[in-house]
Structure formats: C-alpha cells, structure tokens
C-alpha cells in the first residue's frame, strides 16, 4: 500500500483479512491525526469499520437532525428533516490506525517510481529502498505519484470556484449563534454562492454541546485571475491551487470576513467573522479512465476526486478497499479480480463525481444568480442515492 492515510489503512486491514501479507508505506513521519476536519459518516463506512474491528465510538458522532435554508434576515425558508451523523477525520483515522500492526506501517518512505512485470511489481523509494510484491495499491491521494507515472494525463480539474473554511470554538460565539445552529446543518445561498455551517467535534474530539466547535465552508466563484490572486502570498509567490493557511494574505481574509456581514444572517456571520485563521481551497474534481495497470491498482482520491458537496471521500476509499479485497477473495485470480474491481469502482466513482458536479454546477460560472432550486440542492446534498445516511438514534441504540 502506497499511502498510509485512511485509504491505505482500509486496504491493508481488509487484504490482511483476505489472507494477504500487507505493508503500508507512508511518506510523512509522525501521527496523521491532525489532518482533515469534519466529515460525514455513512452507513457503509461504519459497516466496513466494524468488519475490520476498528470501532467508531457513538460519542464520536455529532447528530444533525435537519438541513435548513436560512435567509439573510434569519428566517427559515425550508427545512429538510434528515437525520445524519457527522464527525471528524481523526475519529475515523485513529481506530483504523490502531488495528494495523506497527510492524507493517513504515513511515518516511517517499515513493519515486514503480516498476513491474507480468507477475510482480516493485516500489522504489527515495534513497534507493526497493520493495517487491504481487500487488501494489496506490492510495496516495489526489497528487498520487503512482497515478502520475501511469496516467500522466489524469489531473484534478479546477471547477471555477473556491471554498473558504474555518472553525471556531462553540463557547466563543454568541449563545444566539450556537442556538441557531444547534443540531442542524444550516445552508445560506447568497447570489451565486453557498455556505454551510454546523457543529463539529471540539478539542480532544469532544462532542458535548457547549464544548464543540462550529465549522463553516463558504463556496465562492473565482475565475483564473481571481484564483491567481487568492493563492499568491505577500511575497508575490503563487502557490497554484493549494496555499498553506499562514501564507494567505491577511487582507484577503479580512475582506472575506467583511463580506460575511453583508451576505449572511447575523448568527451565521458571527462564525465567519470570528475565525482566526481561515483555510482556502480551490475546488477541483478528477476522474481516472482506468483503475488497474498490470499489478498496480489505484483507489480513493488517487483515482477519483469528487467535490466536497458529495460528503463522500472517506466512504469512497472504504468502499474501494472493500471491493478490491472481496474481488481477490472471491475470484482467486489476481487479473480477474482487478478487472472486476475496475469495472465496479469506475462506475461508482463516475457517479459520485457526477453527483458532486450537479450539486456545484450553479457555482461555476460566477453569474451571481441563485441556484435554480435551493430546496432540491438541500434534499440531494451529500450522496443519498450512493451513500446511505446513518440514523443517530438507531446508531446509538445499536451501540448500547
């Protein structure tokens, strides 16, 4: 497994259960728990975690009981009663990491290239270390070294809008703001834009009301010139489509905060205005034309990138790993198993990307127009036809 984040961990655990010897190679050193922010929890994700003995604790989930559309004056235009569970990336990563034996998890291993023949594959790392195997699983993310070697034409495509993200402590926002958000996911639709805000785990992954954090993600159109300006630091260096948060120019963050007061109800604007260090993300998507290349298989974000509207990246990685392991176990023959994996997960990945594009289509053109049907966007948000919601009450009862 190339990549020791959640995709590589799922693949390692499921393949070990299927009788394979597995080794995970991760380029970074240290604990990865600090990566990521909030994420949606699907029923499939929990089922696969249960299967490998990586228990997701009920206390790790924040229950959201409805999705609501809030107008600038604070009134509620639409309520979609939909019970879901949200959590944090660390609450999924940590139990996955704990079930993978330390002896098969190797850090500080940066892949340089892959070589293969008809029967085996060799990973070559910086420093000259080589590892030969019957199968190599590329779970090394959106900027995958493996994918770039095998499919150099497949790269993320910019969708013409960006997302500002931020998190504040629940205790640091007015009580009115905490009450307005409560156990809901709040949607706001300024002309040509979209913001979501919700409660997420607090320090130490604390889920108790009053001890949580409040998260927002604000999608805003940005053409090529605006994108270039947003991702250029004070020294004039442009960072492409990814900029370290401390290098975001303070004036840009100040403008973002000021704009919030003009576009959102007061309770929501308070969240945006109080974020100390916002994050900035260029929204992209990506589709691979193939998932298997001889004895190499590509999965997770290395294969497909859906826009964040699908709320499905971690669940997609889990389902990819499960399909791969089950195909190998069911068919025995590696070539036949990889062919089945490719057929099934190409279809799933394409549908997930298409759904995320549909949800974000109104943001792409910078027309300043609202979405044609905000109620439909709210009903379809996430990927309810592809990834099944978790009922908070049923999950809690099952756990007890």
BELBEL-V713412 format. One record per residue. N is the residue number from 1. PSI is psi as a letter, one per 30 degrees, with the letter a starting at -180 (none if undefined). NEAR is the number of other ideal C-beta (glycine too) atoms within 12 Angstrom. Layout:
N:PSI:NEAR + N:PSI:NEAR
//
This chain:
1:k:48 + 2:j:47 + 3:j:44 + 4:g:40 + 5:a:44 + 6:e:47 + 7:e:46 + 8:e:49 + 9:e:42 + 10:e:47 + 11:e:50 + 12:e:42 + 13:e:38 + 14:e:40 + 15:e:39 + 16:e:28 + 17:f:25 + 18:g:28 + 19:g:13 + 20:k:25 + 21:k:17 + 22:k:38 + 23:k:33 + 24:k:42 + 25:j:39 + 26:k:35 + 27:e:29 + 28:l:22 + 29:k:13 + 30:a:13 + 31:k:17 + 32:g:28 + 33:f:23 + 34:f:14 + 35:l:22 + 36:l:29 + 37:b:33 + 38:l:41 + 39:l:40 + 40:k:43 + 41:j:43 + 42:l:39 + 43:e:29 + 44:e:30 + 45:e:44 + 46:e:37 + 47:e:22 + 48:e:40 + 49:e:38 + 50:e:21 + 51:e:26 + 52:g:33 + 53:g:17 + 54:i:32 + 55:k:21 + 56:j:40 + 57:k:25 + 58:e:24 + 59:f:25 + 60:f:37 + 61:k:38 + 62:k:42 + 63:k:33 + 64:k:39 + 65:f:25 + 66:l:26 + 67:k:38 + 68:k:36 + 69:j:34 + 70:k:35 + 71:l:22 + 72:f:24 + 73:g:13 + 74:f:22 + 75:l:15 + 76:j:21 + 77:f:22 + 78:k:25 + 79:k:20 + 80:j:29 + 81:j:18 + 82:j:29 + 83:k:28 + 84:l:38 + 85:k:45 + 86:l:41 + 87:a:45 + 88:l:39 + 89:e:31 + 90:e:30 + 91:f:40 + 92:e:45 + 93:e:36 + 94:e:30 + 95:e:29 + 96:e:40 + 97:e:33 + 98:f:23 + 99:f:28 + 100:k:34 + 101:k:17 + 102:e:13 + 103:f:11 + 104:g:26 + 105:j:31 + 106:k:29 + 107:l:23 + 108:g:17 + 109:j:30 + 110:j:24 + 111:k:40 + 112:e:23 + 113:l:22 + 114:k:36 + 115:k:22 + 116:l:25 + 117:a:13 + 118:f:10 + 119:f:14 + 120:l:20 + 121:k:33 + 122:k:26 + 123:k:38 + 124:k:25 + 125:l:24 + 126:k:16 + 127:f:12 + 128:f:13 + 129:k:18 + 130:k:20 + 131:j:28 + 132:k:19 + 133:l:28 + 134:f:29 + 135:k:41 + 136:k:47 + 137:j:50 + 138:j:45 + 139:h:47 + 140:g:39 + 141:a:37 + 142:e:34 + 143:h:23 + 144:k:40 + 145:e:32 + 146:e:43 + 147:e:40 + 148:f:25 + 149:e:27 + 150:e:31 + 151:i:24 + 152:f:12 + 153:f:14 + 154:j:29 + 155:l:21 + 156:k:30 + 157:k:22 + 158:k:28 + 159:g:36 + 160:g:30 + 161:l:40 + 162:l:42 + 163:k:34 + 164:k:40 + 165:l:34 + 166:l:39 + 167:k:34 + 168:l:32 + 169:k:25 + 170:e:34 + 171:f:20 + 172:f:24 + 173:l:33 + 174:l:21 + 175:e:16 + 176:e:17 + 177:e:32 + 178:e:31 + 179:e:20 + 180:e:31 + 181:e:39 + 182:b:26 + 183:g:28 + 184:l:35 + 185:j:42 + 186:k:43 + 187:k:45 + 188:k:44 + 189:i:35 + 190:l:32 + 191:j:21 + 192:g:25 + 193:l:37 + 194:k:40 + 195:k:36 + 196:k:44 + 197:k:46 + 198:l:43 + 199:k:43 + 200:l:44 + 201:k:39 + 202:a:31 + 203:k:18 + 204:g:17 + 205:h:31 + 206:k:22 + 207:f:31 + 208:k:17 + 209:k:21 + 210:f:19 + 211:g:22 + 212:a:36 + 213:l:37 + 214:k:45 + 215:k:43 + 216:l:43 + 217:k:42 + 218:j:43 + 219:k:39 + 220:k:39 + 221:k:33 + 222:j:33 + 223:a:20 + 224:e:19 + 225:e:14 + 226:e:21 + 227:e:30 + 228:e:21 + 229:e:22 + 230:e:37 + 231:g:29 + 232:k:22 + 233:a:23 + 234:f:15 + 235:f:9 + 236:g:12 + 237:k:14 + 238:k:21 + 239:g:25 + 240:c:21 + 241:g:29 + 242:j:24 + 243:k:29 + 244:k:14 + 245:e:25 + 246:f:16 + 247:f:23 + 248:k:32 + 249:k:25 + 250:e:17 + 251:e:15 + 252:e:28 + 253:e:29 + 254:e:17 + 255:e:22 + 256:e:36 + 257:e:29 + 258:e:16 + 259:e:23 + 260:e:34 + 261:f:22 + 262:f:18 + 263:f:29 + 264:l:36 + 265:l:33 + 266:e:23 + 267:e:36 + 268:e:44 + 269:e:34 + 270:e:31 + 271:e:44 + 272:e:42 + 273:f:32 + 274:f:28 + 275:k:33 + 276:e:18 + 277:j:20 + 278:l:38 + 279:l:29 + 280:k:39 + 281:k:34 + 282:k:36 + 283:k:39 + 284:l:32 + 285:l:37 + 286:k:37 + 287:k:32 + 288:k:37 + 289:f:19 + 290:l:26 + 291:f:41 + 292:k:39 + 293:j:29 + 294:c:25 + 295:g:28 + 296:k:43 + 297:k:49 + 298:k:50 + 299:l:54 + 300:b:48 + 301:f:38 + 302:f:46 + 303:e:50 + 304:k:45 + 305:j:38 + 306:k:42 + 307:l:41 + 308:f:40 + 309:f:38 + 310:f:37 + 311:h:39 + 312:g:41 + 313:e:44 + 314:e:45 + 315:e:39 + 316:e:43 + 317:e:52 + 318:e:46 + 319:e:42 + 320:e:46 + 321:e:50 + 322:e:37 + 323:e:42 + 324:e:50 + 325:e:37 + 326:e:24 + 327:e:33 + 328:e:34 + 329:e:22 + 330:e:17 + 331:f:19 + 332:e:13 + 333:k:14 + 334:e:30 + 335:e:22 + 336:e:16 + 337:e:30 + 338:e:34 + 339:e:24 + 340:e:27 + 341:e:39 + 342:e:30 + 343:e:19 + 344:e:25 + 345:f:37 + 346:e:28 + 347:e:20 + 348:e:36 + 349:e:42 + 350:e:26 + 351:e:25 + 352:e:42 + 353:e:35 + 354:e:24 + 355:e:31 + 356:e:39 + 357:e:31 + 358:e:27 + 359:e:39 + 360:g:36 + 361:e:30 + 362:f:31 + 363:f:38 + 364:f:31 + 365:f:17 + 366:g:23 + 367:f:18 + 368:g:16 + 369:k:18 + 370:l:23 + 371:k:32 + 372:f:13 + 373:i:17 + 374:e:29 + 375:e:20 + 376:e:19 + 377:e:31 + 378:e:33 + 379:e:21 + 380:f:27 + 381:k:39 + 382:b:39 + 383:i:37 + 384:f:27 + 385:f:19 + 386:e:29 + 387:k:36 + 388:k:26 + 389:l:34 + 390:k:37 + 391:k:23 + 392:e:30 + 393:e:17 + 394:e:20 + 395:e:31 + 396:e:20 + 397:e:10 + 398:e:17 + 399:e:19 + 400:none:10
//
